Amino acid sequence: MTRNLRAAVLVSGGLDSDVLLAQMGESCRELTPIYVRQGLRWEAVELYWLRRFLAALKNPRIQSLKIFSLPMKDVYGRHWSMGHQAVPGARTRDEAVFLPGRNLLLTVKAAVFCALQRIPVLALAPLGGNPFPDATPAFFKAWQKTLSDALAWNIQMSTPFRALEKQAVIRAGRRFPLWLSFSCLAPRGRLHCGRCNKCAERRQAFQKAGVEDKTVYAKK
C-alpha cells in the first residue's frame, strides 16, 4: 500500500480485521473503516470494543467509522447467530461457525459505498485457514470483477492476510492494543465468554504466537 492511497477496510472488531486496520492506517493516506450490522447477537459488544480500539490508535489517517445495516433475521431465522440457539462451543470445528454468504453480503454494501466515494481499494482480513467458499482467492478474484462491472468503478479487493494463520497476525500486530479487539459469539456483558469456538481459537492463537493474551474472559 502506498501512502497516497485512499482505501476502505471491512472491520468486525476481531483480531484479524483490527490488525489489518491498524497496519493500513500507517501506510494509506486515508483509510475508512466500515462495519456492517446484520442483527447478530454479539454486534453491540463488538462495536463497543471496535470504537475503543479505533480511539486507542489515535491515527488521523483513519476516518470516522462508517456503520451500515444489512439485516439478516428474515433470512437466517432461528440460526444460532440470531440468539435462538446455543453457539458453537470450544471443541467445535471451524465449519460450525459458518454464516452463509457473509463476505458476499458485507462486500456488496461496502463496494457500493466505495464506488460512490471513489475509493479504489476495499480490504478484508480472511486468513489462510478459512474454509468457507466466499473466502477463497478464486471467489475474491471473480467477485472483484463482478462488483467493478456492476458499479462501473474499478474496485480492488485486497486480502493481504489470506496466506497467514491467526498466530502470525497476532505477532505482526503485537505493537497494537490487541486486548481491545473482540472475538466472541456469546459475550457476557462486555466480556468474552471464554467458552465458545471463537474464544478458544483466540486463546490458542495467542499461545501459539508466544504473545501475552491480555483479554479478560468471563470464564477461564
C-alpha positions as CSV (number, residue, x, y, z in Angstrom):
1,M,0.0,0.0,0.0
2,T,1.3,3.4,-0.9
3,R,0.9,6.5,1.3
4,N,-1.0,8.2,-1.4
5,L,-3.7,5.6,-1.5
6,R,-7.3,6.0,-0.3
7,A,-8.8,2.8,0.9
8,A,-11.6,1.3,2.9
9,V,-11.4,-1.8,5.2
10,L,-14.2,-4.0,6.4
11,V,-13.8,-4.4,10.2
12,S,-15.6,-6.6,12.7
13,G,-13.6,-5.6,15.7
14,G,-11.9,-9.0,15.8
15,L,-8.2,-9.6,15.9
16,D,-7.6,-10.0,12.2
17,S,-9.5,-7.0,10.9
18,D,-8.3,-4.8,13.7
19,V,-4.6,-5.6,12.9
20,L,-5.4,-5.0,9.2
21,L,-7.0,-1.7,10.0
22,A,-4.1,-0.6,12.2
23,Q,-1.5,-1.6,9.6
24,M,-3.2,0.0,6.7
25,G,-3.8,3.1,8.7
26,E,0.0,3.5,8.9
27,S,0.5,3.2,5.1
28,C,-2.6,4.8,3.5
29,R,-3.2,8.5,3.0
30,E,-6.8,8.0,4.0
31,L,-8.5,4.9,5.4
32,T,-12.2,4.4,6.0
33,P,-13.3,1.6,8.4
34,I,-16.6,0.1,7.5
35,Y,-18.8,-2.0,9.9
36,V,-22.0,-3.7,8.6
37,R,-24.7,-4.6,11.1
38,Q,-26.6,-7.8,10.3
39,G,-28.5,-8.2,13.6
40,L,-26.1,-10.8,15.0
41,R,-26.2,-11.5,18.8
42,W,-22.7,-10.1,19.5
43,E,-22.8,-6.9,17.5
44,A,-23.4,-4.3,20.2
45,V,-20.4,-5.6,22.2
46,E,-18.3,-5.9,19.1
47,L,-19.0,-2.2,18.2
48,Y,-18.1,-1.1,21.8
49,W,-14.7,-2.7,21.5
50,L,-14.1,-1.6,17.9
51,R,-14.7,2.0,18.9
52,R,-12.3,1.7,21.8
53,F,-9.6,0.2,19.5
54,L,-10.0,3.0,17.0
55,A,-9.8,5.6,19.7
56,A,-6.6,4.0,21.1
57,L,-4.9,4.1,17.7
58,K,-5.1,7.9,17.6
59,N,-4.3,7.8,13.9
60,P,-5.5,10.9,11.9
61,R,-5.3,9.0,8.7
62,I,-8.1,6.7,9.8
63,Q,-11.5,8.3,9.1
64,S,-14.7,8.1,11.2
65,L,-16.2,4.6,11.4
66,K,-19.0,4.1,8.9
67,I,-21.8,1.8,10.2
68,F,-24.2,0.4,7.6
69,S,-27.1,-2.0,8.1
70,L,-28.0,-5.2,6.2
71,P,-30.4,-7.1,8.5
72,M,-30.4,-10.9,8.1
73,K,-33.0,-12.1,10.6
74,D,-35.6,-12.6,7.9
75,V,-33.2,-15.0,6.1
76,Y,-31.3,-16.6,8.9
77,G,-34.4,-17.1,11.0
78,R,-33.7,-19.1,14.2
79,H,-30.0,-19.5,13.4
80,W,-27.7,-19.5,16.5
81,S,-26.1,-16.2,15.3
82,M,-29.5,-14.6,15.9
83,G,-29.6,-15.7,19.6
84,H,-32.1,-18.5,19.3
85,Q,-29.8,-21.5,19.9
86,A,-26.6,-22.3,21.8
87,V,-23.5,-21.0,20.0
88,P,-20.8,-23.5,18.8
89,G,-18.6,-24.4,21.7
90,A,-14.8,-24.5,22.2
91,R,-14.4,-28.0,20.7
92,T,-16.4,-27.5,17.5
93,R,-14.7,-27.3,14.1
94,D,-14.4,-24.1,12.2
95,E,-17.2,-25.1,9.9
96,A,-19.6,-24.8,12.8
97,V,-19.3,-21.0,12.7
98,F,-20.2,-20.6,9.0
99,L,-22.5,-17.7,8.3
100,P,-23.9,-18.3,4.8
101,G,-23.0,-15.6,2.3
102,R,-21.3,-13.3,4.9
103,N,-18.5,-12.0,2.7
104,L,-20.8,-11.8,-0.2
105,L,-23.2,-9.6,1.7
106,L,-20.8,-7.4,3.5
107,T,-18.8,-6.6,0.4
108,V,-21.8,-5.6,-1.6
109,K,-22.7,-2.8,0.8
110,A,-19.1,-1.7,1.2
111,A,-18.4,-1.8,-2.5
112,V,-21.4,0.5,-3.3
113,F,-20.0,2.9,-0.7
114,C,-16.5,2.8,-2.2
115,A,-17.9,3.4,-5.7
116,L,-19.9,6.4,-4.6
117,Q,-16.9,7.8,-2.7
118,R,-14.4,6.9,-5.5
119,I,-12.4,4.7,-3.2
120,P,-10.3,2.3,-5.2
121,V,-9.4,-0.4,-2.6
122,L,-11.6,-2.4,-0.3
123,A,-9.6,-4.6,2.1
124,L,-10.8,-7.6,4.2
125,A,-8.9,-9.9,6.6
126,P,-9.8,-13.6,5.8
127,L,-7.0,-15.9,6.9
128,G,-5.2,-18.9,5.3
129,G,-7.2,-21.4,7.3
130,N,-10.6,-20.0,6.4
131,P,-12.5,-23.0,4.9
132,F,-15.6,-21.1,3.6
133,P,-16.5,-20.8,-0.1
134,D,-16.8,-17.0,0.0
135,A,-13.3,-16.5,1.3
136,T,-11.2,-18.2,-1.4
137,P,-8.8,-16.4,-3.7
138,A,-10.9,-17.6,-6.7
139,F,-14.0,-16.1,-5.1
140,F,-12.4,-12.7,-4.5
141,K,-11.0,-12.5,-8.0
142,A,-14.3,-13.3,-9.6
143,W,-16.3,-11.1,-7.2
144,Q,-13.9,-8.1,-7.7
145,K,-14.7,-8.2,-11.4
146,T,-18.4,-8.6,-10.9
147,L,-18.6,-5.7,-8.4
148,S,-16.4,-3.5,-10.6
149,D,-18.6,-4.2,-13.7
150,A,-21.8,-3.7,-11.8
151,L,-20.8,-0.4,-10.3
152,A,-18.8,1.0,-13.2
153,W,-15.9,1.6,-10.8
154,N,-12.7,-0.4,-10.6
155,I,-12.6,-1.9,-7.1
156,Q,-9.5,-3.8,-6.0
157,M,-10.3,-6.3,-3.3
158,S,-7.3,-6.7,-1.1
159,T,-6.9,-9.7,1.2
160,P,-3.3,-9.4,2.5
161,F,-3.7,-12.0,5.3
162,R,-5.1,-14.8,3.1
163,A,-1.8,-16.8,3.4
164,L,-1.4,-16.2,7.1
165,E,-2.6,-18.1,10.3
166,K,-4.0,-16.2,13.2
167,Q,-0.8,-16.5,15.3
168,A,1.1,-14.8,12.5
169,V,-1.3,-11.9,12.5
170,I,-1.0,-11.6,16.3
171,R,2.8,-11.4,16.1
172,A,2.6,-8.8,13.3
173,G,0.1,-6.7,15.3
174,R,1.6,-7.2,18.8
175,R,2.5,-3.4,19.0
176,F,-1.2,-2.6,18.7
177,P,-3.7,-2.8,21.6
178,L,-5.0,-6.3,20.7
179,W,-6.7,-6.6,24.1
180,L,-9.3,-4.1,22.7
181,S,-10.2,-6.5,19.9
182,F,-13.3,-8.7,20.3
183,S,-13.8,-12.3,19.1
184,C,-16.7,-13.9,20.9
185,L,-20.0,-15.5,19.9
186,A,-21.8,-15.2,23.2
187,P,-20.4,-12.2,25.2
188,R,-21.1,-12.0,28.9
189,G,-21.8,-8.3,29.5
190,R,-18.9,-6.7,27.6
191,L,-16.5,-9.6,28.2
192,H,-15.5,-12.6,26.1
193,C,-17.5,-15.7,27.3
194,G,-14.3,-17.8,27.4
195,R,-16.3,-20.9,26.2
196,C,-17.3,-20.5,22.6
197,N,-15.5,-21.6,19.4
198,K,-14.1,-18.1,18.8
199,C,-12.8,-17.6,22.3
200,A,-11.0,-21.0,22.1
201,E,-9.5,-20.0,18.8
202,R,-8.3,-16.7,20.2
203,R,-6.7,-18.3,23.2
204,Q,-4.9,-20.9,21.2
205,A,-3.6,-18.3,18.7
206,F,-2.1,-16.2,21.4
207,Q,-0.4,-19.2,22.9
208,K,1.0,-20.3,19.5
209,A,2.2,-16.7,18.8
210,G,4.0,-16.6,22.1
211,V,2.3,-13.2,22.9
212,E,0.6,-12.4,26.2
213,D,-3.1,-12.6,26.0
214,K,-4.5,-9.6,28.0
215,T,-8.1,-10.4,27.1
216,V,-10.4,-10.6,30.0
217,Y,-12.6,-13.8,29.8
218,A,-15.8,-14.3,31.8
219,K,-14.8,-18.0,32.2
220,K,-11.2,-19.3,32.5
